[in-house]
Structures are given as C-alpha cells and as structure tokens.
Amino acid sequence: MLAFCLSALRAVIELMIWSLLAQVLLALIAGRQRRENAIYRFFSLLTTPPRRLMACCLPTKTPTWLLPLLTFIALLGLWLGLALARKLLIG
C-alpha cells in the first residue's frame, strides 16, 4: 500500500513537472498571445497549486520570472526525494 501511495504521488508530481515545462515551451512559442491559447490555460490550471504554494514561501519582492523556475526545482527535488524514499522503504 505504501509503495502504491508513493508511486501515485510521484506520478502526480511528474505530471506537474511536465505541465510546467510544456507551459514554458508554449509561452516561448505563442509569445504575448499565450493567454488566449486553450492548451496554455490547461497547463496553467494544472500548475497553479504548486506555483501558489511556492509564491507563499518566497518574499514578495521575488521577480515573477523566477517563480516557475523555483517551482520546477522544488517539484523536481520532491520527485527525487519520493523516488529515494520508495527505494529505501520498499527495497
């Protein structure tokens, strides 16, 4: 049961990581019109919770361009930590 929970949480975090990367790529491709793109808005919907959580943890004067990068780093660290926990706990 523990292995399933760790794997499921890792899968959700991996989905958020890929969504964040896809959102950045679409922002580069679409430019200023990215807010009108339905796929961009979908990826934004998926990545809003971790971005908000990261924004709460950062000082208010943090540049806006830094927020997605720090969110990506935090999610990647969490994903790797869960992989290590699963490896150590399950074997």
HUZITA-V560085 format. One record per residue. RES is the residue in three letters. OMEGA is omega in whole degrees, -180 to 180 (999 if undefined). Layout:
res;omega
RES;OMEGA
RES;OMEGA
This chain:
res;omega
MET;179
LEU;179
ALA;178
PHE;-180
CYS;178
LEU;179
SER;179
ALA;178
LEU;176
ARG;180
ALA;178
VAL;179
ILE;177
GLU;176
LEU;179
MET;178
ILE;180
TRP;179
SER;178
LEU;178
LEU;179
ALA;179
GLN;178
VAL;179
LEU;178
LEU;178
ALA;177
LEU;-178
ILE;-173
ALA;180
GLY;-177
ARG;-178
GLN;-176
ARG;-179
ARG;179
GLU;-178
ASN;-177
ALA;-180
ILE;177
TYR;179
ARG;177
PHE;178
PHE;177
SER;178
LEU;-180
LEU;-175
THR;180
THR;-179
PRO;179
PRO;178
ARG;178
ARG;178
LEU;178
MET;179
ALA;178
CYS;-178
CYS;-176
LEU;174
PRO;-176
THR;-178
LYS;178
THR;179
PRO;-177
THR;-179
TRP;-178
LEU;-177
LEU;178
PRO;180
LEU;179
LEU;176
THR;178
PHE;-179
ILE;179
ALA;179
LEU;178
LEU;177
GLY;177
LEU;179
TRP;178
LEU;177
GLY;177
LEU;177
ALA;178
LEU;179
ALA;179
ARG;-180
LYS;-178
LEU;-177
LEU;-176
ILE;178
GLY;999
